[in-house]
Amino acid sequence: MDTYIEKIYSSFVGVGLWAQLLFQTFKASVKRPPSFSLILDQLFNIGVLSLPVVAITGFSTGMVLAAQSFYQLADKGLASATGLLVGTGMLTEIGPVLTAFMVTGRVGSAMTAVIGTMGVTEQIDALRSMAVSPLRYLIAPRIIGCVTMLPILTLFSAVMGIFGGYIIAVKIFGMTPQGYFDPMPVNITYFDIWTGIIKAFFFGIIISTISCYKGMTTQGGAAGVGRSTTNSVVICYSYILIFNFILTVGLNVFHITLVERFGL
């Protein structure tokens, strides 16, 4: 029983330290913004270098969605809704979550490993001794880069998913291009697009801040770096799924309220 209480207590302490790190990073960045060259490096590393894995993930997921949707809907005479299901799923749910998972595996783990290695080898202490803020030099550029690029990567993943679904639906199942694409402009709204973008924005915050926090708190040499990296990935995955549910419910309630009260 005492062990569970200690784990719960440690979890709350960890959340508090994570929030403190986030606040201190924001404060340091406002006081003196990080170098644009550091931000540009992170934009390239997080965004451009993630394009291949995001493209493969989105494309293959769109193909699977199209195949499953067509098989389920064809018997009911609703095969024309295949493209709409692929587009909506990729924009609002599957695209943001899978993109966040891929970025966590490729970028988030690297953030933890790099910062954790710098910590156990006392390079972060060396930065402090040279009056260089680790928050502004190491963490802020990564947060800015991840928050900026993840929505873009999510939209790219959705486009690739829609294209992958098009290949399956049109080239294999014999749908016409018009039958695949025509329902999308009519039924996919700006709310659907903004849902994916907003989710990706919050997922970017989760990935970058948790990964950097686990890196900054790494102890125990090389073994500690491995533990922190594994823990950061698992925690990011868990929080992405939790916040995906919260954001889905919250955004839909917000949208329904706007429609009912203001007719938007």
WOMOKA-V42897 format. One line per field, one symbol per residue. psi: psi as a letter, one per 20 degrees, with the letter a starting at -180 (. if undefined). burial: # if it has 16 or more other C-alpha atoms within 10 Angstrom, else .. A space follows every 50 residues. Layout:
# WOMOKA-V42897
psi = ???
burial = ???
This chain:
# WOMOKA-V42897
psi = ghghghggghghgggghghgggghggghhggoqqphhgghghggggfgii gghhggggghghgggggggghhhghjkkhijghgggggghhhfgggghgh gghghggghhgggghgghghjkhhhhghhjkpohghhggghhgggghghg hghghgggghghgghggggghgijqqhhhghhighhhorhggghghgggh ghhgggggggghghghjpqkbhhhggghgghggggggghggghggghggg hhggggggghhik.
burial = .................#..##..##.##....#...##..##.###..# #..##.###########.##........###################### #.##################...##.......################## #.##################....#...###.##.......##.###### ###################....##########..##..#...#..##.. #.............
